[in-house]
Amino acid sequence: MSNPRFDFPAAGGAHYGATVGTRNRVLRNTYLLLAISMVPTVLGAWVGLKTGISASLSGWMGLVVFFAGAFGFMYAIERTKHSSAGVAVLLAFTFFMGVMLSRMLGWVLGMGNGTQLVMIAFAGTAGVLAVMSSLATVIKRDLSGAGKWLFVGALVLIVASLINAFLIESTALMAALSTAVIALFSFWLLYDLKRIIDGGETNYISATLGVYLSLYNIFSNLLALLGIFGGDD
């Protein structure tokens, strides 16, 4: 697992006090901000590739920088999510995540068919978003209780990934963990979108953060799988 998601499930589950107009507005603004957030993500990845800053951070140093940056930005987003400053902080966060992604992108793009693999990973992630968005609109069951189980599952995968990265170093286990991450965050994406539709999330900045993190994990781990099994090298 390349980059875990670190948001905590809301206590008490979803609520249904929001009007239909509010739910639609939050969903529309979430998709709009999510689309905008792709720009700093790509820019951050480009800067990371050009400067090599992400590649220079390896081992525990890279892990410390990632965790400190991710937690710091997410804390700042939650503190500013009720103001326009929250949008700016979120976009800065997506730039940071793009920089952190550049190391894996550099690895894949160094392969003979690297560009094709990146496009496949992007298309696959977009496909997951389309499917989960559709499911979120037709599923009637309340999924709010799944939040705590998703969080526990993420913690287990984080620990397993760290053990594999620093102790076992097994490519087969890495592939298995990446597959599990894609499955977990696909369901977490459905969970977040369903909460917006049901009125359980009424802040579009928080909603965008959750959806973005799920998509980021899906993309990065799908890219890792493609690099392992689909690379010309």
N, C-alpha and C positions, 0 to 999 in steps of 0.2 A: 504494500500500500504506500503510495508516494506521499500523499498529503491528506491527513485525516480531517474530518470536519469536527469542530469543537463547540457547536452551539448546544445549549441545554434545553430540553423539552420544557414547555411551559407547564407550570403547576396547575392542577385542577382541570386540565383538558380543555376542549374547545367550548365556546359559548355561542349562543345564537341570537344575541341581542342586536347585532348589526342589521341594518336594513338591506334590502336587495341592492339599492342604489349604492350604498357604502361598499358592499362586497364587490360589486362590479367595478367601482372606481379603484379599490385597492388592487384588484386583479389586473386591471388595465395599466395602472401606474407601475405595478411590479414588473410586468412584461416589458414596459417601455424602459424602465431603469435597468433591467437585466440586459436589454439590447445595447443600451448606452455603455454599460459596464464592460462589454466585450472590447471596446476601443482601448481603454487603458490596459486591459489584460494583454492584448496583442502588442501594444506599445511597450509594456513592461517586458514581455518575452523577447521582443526585438532588441531592447536595450541590454537585456541579460545575455543574449547571444553575441551582440557586438562587443560588449565589455568583458564577458567571461566572468562576471562577478559571482554568479551562482555556481559556476563550475569550480571556482576557487574555494568555495565553502564546502568542505567535505567532512564526513564523520560527525563527531559530536558537535563541532563548531557550527556546521550547517544546520544541525538539528536545533541547537540553542537559538540561532538566529531566526529560524522558521517559527519555532514555538513562541519566542518573545515577540516577534513581529505580528504573528497571527492573533495571539491573545491581546496584545496591546491595541491593535486596530479594532478588534471586535468589541473590546471594552469601550473604546472611544465611540464606536458606532452606536452602541446601546445608550451611551450618555447623551448623544446628540441627535437621536433618531426622530425627535419631535420638532426639529428645526431644519432649515435648509442646509446648515453645516453638516448634518448627517449624510446628505448626498455627497458632499465633497469628500468626507472621510471615507465613505464607502468606495468611491471611485479611486481614492488613494490606496485603499486596501486591495482593490482588484489589480492595480498597477504592481503592487508588491507581490501579489500571487503570480502575476505574469512573469516577474523576474525569477521567482522561485521555480517556476515551471520550465524556465529556459534550459536548465541543465539536462532534463529528460528530452526536451525538444532537440537540443544539440546532439544528443546520443542517437536519436532516431533519424534526424536529418543527415547524419553522417553516413547512413546506409545508402546503398545504391537506389533503393525505392523509398527513401525516407519521406519525400514530399507526398507521395501517394499514400503512405501510411498515416501521415498527419491528417490528410483530407478524409480518409476512411474513418479515423477516430472522431473527427469533427462531425461527419455525417451520421455516424452511429450515435453520438451524444444527442444530436438534434432529433434523431429518430426516437430515442428514449424519452426526450422531453415531449414530443408530439403524442406518443402513446400514453404517457402518464397524465398529460393534460386532458386527453380525451377520457381516460378512466376516471379522473377526479370529478368530471361533470356527470357521470352516469352512476357511479357507486353511491348507494344510499346509506350504507353502513357508516356509523361514526367510528373514525379511526384514531380519535384523540388519545385513547388509552395505549396506543402502540408507541408513543413517544419514549417512554422509559425503557422499553425493550430495544428500541433502535439505538438509544444512547449506550446501553449496556453492550450491545453488539459492536458498536463503534469502538468502545474501550477495549474489548477483547481483541479486535483486529489490530488496534494500535499496538498493544502489548506484543501480540504475535509478530507483527511486522518489525518491531524493534529487535526482538529476539533473533529473528531471521537475518536482519541486516547486520547485526554486530556479533552474533555468535554462530549461527548455523550457516548462513550464506548459501542457501539452496535456491537455485533458479526454479526448480519445480515447485517448491513451497511458495516462492514469490508469485508464480503464476496462479497458484491456487488461491492465495490471499487476494490478489488483484481481482480474480473472478468473484470472490465473496464480497469484496468492496463494491464492485459494480452492482451486484444484486442488492446489497444492503442500501446503497444510496439511491438506487432506482425506486425502492419502496419509500425511502425517506423523502424523495422528491414528490411522490404521490401523496404522502402524509402532509407535507407542507402546502401543496396546492389544494388539497381537500380542506385544510384548515382555513385557507383564505376564502374558498367558496362557501364554506359553512359559517363564516363570520368569526372564526376563532382567532384570526390574526387581522387586525385592523390598521396596522402600521406598515405602509408599503416598503419602507426602508428595511425593517426587520424581515419582512417577507422576501424581499429581494436577496438579502444576505443568506437566508436559508436555502433558497432555490439555487443561488450561485454556487454555494459550497457543495451542494449535491452534484451539480453539473460539473464542477471542477474535479471532484473526485472521480466521477464516471469517466470523464475525458482522459485524465491523467493515467488512470489504471487501464483503460481500454488501449491507450497508446503504449503502455508498458507491455501488455499482452501482444499487441501487434509487433512491437519491437522484438519480443522474444521468439514468436512463432512465424512472423511474416517477413522479417527482414532478409534482404538478399545476402547480407553478410553472415 
